[in-house]
Amino acid sequence: MANYYRKFVKDYACIASPLTSLLKKNVKFNWTLECQRALDTLKNALISTPILVFPEFDKPFILSTDASEYSMGYVLTQDSTDLAEHLYNINEKEYTETVFFYKGENEENVIANIEQTTIQEPELQNLSKHQKECRDFSEIYNYKLNREIPDDAILARTIVVESYNFEQEDGILKHVYSKRCKQVPRHERLVKQIAVPRILREDVLRSYHDCILGGGHKSFDRTYSSLRNKYFWPSVYEDIKQYVKTCEVCQQLKRNYGAK
């Protein structure tokens, strides 16, 4: 949290230097009086202006959210000064224009509007039909549905082996994989991903990368992490990487960390 608001804390780097020095390689952890003073100073800065101020109810509130596989967080903010808007990078400015705004509605309306604000999943119309016609899944689809296999013996064996990683639910082909991570609870390790045919992949990529409710032009790692929890196709890793790499908006919004 302190790092997120560092742009509003004067001489943040100097204040935090006793703490950041503890993170250096081959440095023994030693909590000194200087470290405690730095921590107290930062804590006091986070509960002081311009970070923490009394709300102005005649101005919009901004609900900013973020989440991972294991937790989620949110913060209620206001752009009350020109300084605050100036200190946002261009990506954050674009984001603040699209998040939830509170404009004096009653509590019930606020809660209802927040609950209705969700990630816009792509509309995968005629999914089973496209899966059956897609050359990446057609053979597996037919084998799982009717036990049909090609006449070619080598291809037939390949289809049978690959089919162990797929199953059909209500006519929809899904890819099944197990997360190999000790931090993930055992009952959450098995993931069923929708097999996305070629004709619908652009829609999925657009929804998870471009859509502001999906995060709004996230990095490759975050886009891949969120998308792979629900969707699959053979070249998904490379396709996401190429999509993010060639995204014109992402290239324009890259923050220049060397700028003063």
C-alpha positions in Angstrom: 0.0 0.0 0.0 2.8 2.4 0.9 4.5 1.7 -2.5 1.2 2.3 -4.3 0.9 5.8 -2.8 4.6 6.7 -2.9 4.0 9.3 -5.5 2.1 11.4 -2.8 4.8 11.0 -0.1 7.6 13.6 -0.3 11.1 12.0 -0.2 9.6 8.6 -0.1 12.8 6.8 -1.3 14.9 8.6 1.4 12.4 7.8 4.2 12.1 4.1 3.2 15.8 3.5 2.6 16.4 1.8 6.0 13.6 -0.6 5.1 14.6 -1.3 1.5 18.2 -1.9 2.6 17.0 -5.0 4.5 15.9 -6.5 1.2 19.4 -6.4 -0.3 21.2 -9.6 -1.1 23.4 -11.1 1.6 22.2 -8.5 4.2 21.4 -9.9 7.6 18.0 -8.8 8.8 18.5 -6.4 11.7 15.5 -4.2 12.8 17.1 -1.1 14.1 15.7 2.1 15.7 16.2 3.8 12.3 14.0 1.1 10.6 11.3 1.7 13.2 11.4 5.4 12.7 11.1 5.0 8.9 8.1 2.6 9.3 6.4 5.1 11.7 7.0 8.0 9.3 5.5 6.1 6.4 2.5 5.0 8.5 1.9 8.6 9.5 2.2 9.7 5.9 -0.5 7.2 4.8 -3.0 8.7 7.2 -2.3 12.3 6.4 -3.1 14.6 3.5 -3.0 14.4 0.6 -3.5 10.6 0.9 -6.2 10.6 3.6 -8.6 13.5 3.7 -12.3 14.1 4.6 -14.6 13.1 1.7 -16.3 15.8 -0.4 -19.8 14.4 -1.0 -20.4 16.8 -3.9 -17.6 15.1 -5.9 -17.5 11.6 -7.5 -16.1 8.7 -5.5 -13.8 6.2 -7.4 -13.8 2.5 -6.4 -10.6 1.0 -7.5 -10.2 -2.8 -7.3 -7.6 -5.5 -7.9 -7.6 -9.2 -7.4 -5.5 -12.4 -7.8 -6.3 -16.1 -7.5 -6.1 -15.9 -3.8 -7.3 -12.5 -2.6 -8.9 -9.3 -3.7 -8.7 -5.7 -2.5 -10.3 -2.3 -3.1 -9.9 1.3 -2.1 -12.4 4.2 -2.2 -10.7 7.4 -3.6 -11.5 10.9 -4.9 -9.6 13.2 -7.3 -9.9 16.3 -5.2 -6.9 18.3 -6.4 -5.2 19.0 -9.7 -2.0 17.5 -8.1 -3.6 14.1 -7.7 -4.7 14.0 -11.3 -1.3 15.2 -12.4 0.5 12.4 -10.5 -1.5 9.6 -12.1 0.2 7.9 -15.1 -1.8 7.8 -18.3 -2.9 4.2 -17.8 -4.4 5.1 -14.4 -6.1 8.2 -15.8 -7.9 6.1 -18.4 -8.9 3.6 -15.7 -10.4 6.2 -13.4 -12.7 7.3 -16.1 -14.3 3.9 -16.3 -14.5 2.7 -12.7 -17.6 3.1 -10.5 -18.6 6.6 -9.6 -20.7 7.5 -6.6 -22.8 10.6 -7.2 -25.1 10.9 -4.2 -27.3 7.8 -4.7 -28.7 6.1 -1.6 -26.9 3.1 -0.2 -29.1 0.4 -1.9 -28.5 1.9 -5.3 -24.7 2.0 -4.7 -24.6 -1.6 -3.7 -26.7 -2.7 -6.6 -24.6 -0.9 -9.1 -21.4 -2.3 -7.7 -22.8 -5.9 -7.8 -23.7 -5.4 -11.5 -20.2 -4.3 -12.4 -18.5 -7.5 -13.5 -16.0 -8.7 -16.1 -17.6 -8.9 -19.5 -17.1 -12.5 -20.6 -17.1 -13.0 -24.4 -20.3 -14.3 -26.0 -19.3 -17.7 -27.4 -22.3 -18.2 -29.6 -22.7 -21.6 -31.3 -19.7 -22.9 -29.3 -20.2 -26.6 -29.7 -20.8 -26.1 -33.5 -17.6 -24.2 -33.9 -15.7 -26.7 -31.7 -16.8 -29.5 -34.0 -15.7 -27.6 -37.1 -12.3 -26.4 -35.7 -9.4 -28.5 -36.9 -7.8 -28.2 -33.5 -10.7 -30.0 -31.7 -12.9 -31.7 -34.3 -11.3 -35.1 -34.1 -11.3 -35.0 -30.3 -14.9 -33.7 -30.2 -16.1 -36.6 -32.4 -14.2 -39.2 -30.4 -15.6 -38.0 -27.1 -19.1 -37.8 -28.5 -19.4 -40.9 -30.7 -16.1 -42.7 -30.3 -15.3 -41.9 -33.9 -11.6 -42.2 -34.8 -9.7 -41.5 -38.1 -8.8 -44.4 -40.4 -5.1 -43.5 -40.1 -3.7 -45.7 -37.2 -1.1 -43.2 -36.0 -3.6 -40.3 -36.0 -6.1 -42.5 -34.3 -3.7 -43.3 -31.4 -2.8 -39.6 -31.1 -6.5 -38.6 -30.8 -7.2 -41.3 -28.2 -4.2 -40.2 -26.1 -5.0 -36.5 -26.3 -8.7 -37.1 -25.5 -7.7 -38.1 -21.9 -7.2 -34.4 -21.3 -10.7 -33.5 -22.5 -14.2 -34.1 -21.5 -17.7 -33.0 -22.7 -20.3 -31.3 -20.5 -23.7 -30.5 -22.1 -22.2 -30.8 -25.5 -19.3 -28.4 -24.8 -15.7 -29.7 -25.1 -13.5 -28.8 -22.1 -9.8 -29.2 -21.5 -8.8 -30.5 -18.0 -5.6 -29.8 -16.3 -4.2 -29.9 -12.7 -2.4 -26.9 -11.2 1.0 -28.0 -10.0 1.4 -25.6 -7.1 1.5 -26.4 -3.4 0.0 -23.0 -2.5 -3.2 -23.9 -4.3 -5.7 -25.9 -2.1 -6.1 -29.5 -3.3 -9.8 -29.1 -4.1 -9.0 -26.1 -6.4 -6.2 -27.7 -8.4 -8.4 -29.4 -11.0 -9.4 -26.8 -13.7 -11.8 -27.3 -16.5 -11.2 -24.9 -19.4 -13.5 -24.3 -22.3 -11.8 -25.4 -25.6 -11.9 -22.2 -27.7 -12.2 -22.7 -31.5 -10.1 -20.5 -33.8 -13.0 -18.3 -34.9 -13.7 -17.2 -31.3 -10.2 -16.7 -29.9 -10.0 -13.0 -30.9 -13.2 -12.3 -28.9 -11.7 -14.0 -25.8 -8.4 -12.1 -26.1 -10.2 -8.8 -26.5 -12.4 -9.5 -23.5 -9.6 -10.4 -21.2 -7.0 -7.8 -22.4 -8.8 -4.8 -23.9 -12.0 -4.7 -21.8 -11.6 -2.2 -19.0 -13.8 -4.4 -16.6 -11.4 -7.2 -17.3 -8.5 -5.1 -16.0 -7.9 -2.8 -19.0 -4.7 -3.7 -21.0 -3.0 -5.8 -18.4 0.5 -7.3 -18.8 1.1 -10.6 -20.5 1.5 -12.4 -17.2 -1.8 -11.1 -15.7 -3.7 -11.7 -18.9 -2.5 -15.2 -19.3 -3.1 -16.0 -15.6 -6.7 -14.9 -15.6 -7.6 -16.3 -19.1 -6.1 -19.8 -18.5 -8.4 -20.3 -15.6 -11.3 -20.6 -17.9 -10.2 -21.0 -21.6 -7.8 -23.2 -23.6 -6.5 -23.7 -27.1 -3.2 -25.3 -28.2 -1.3 -22.0 -28.9 -2.9 -19.9 -26.1 0.5 -18.9 -24.5 2.0 -17.7 -27.7 -1.2 -16.0 -28.9 -1.6 -14.0 -25.7 2.1 -13.0 -25.8 1.8 -11.8 -29.4 -1.5 -10.1 -28.8 -0.1 -8.1 -25.8 3.1 -7.4 -27.7 1.3 -5.9 -30.7 -1.3 -4.0 -28.7 -1.0 -0.4 -29.8 -2.6 1.0 -26.6 -0.2 -1.0 -24.4 2.8 0.3 -26.2 1.6 3.9 -25.9 0.8 3.5 -22.2 4.1 2.0 -21.1 5.4 4.0 -18.2 8.8 5.6 -18.6 10.5 4.8 -15.3 13.6 6.8 -16.2 11.7 10.0 -16.7 12.1 12.7 -14.1 
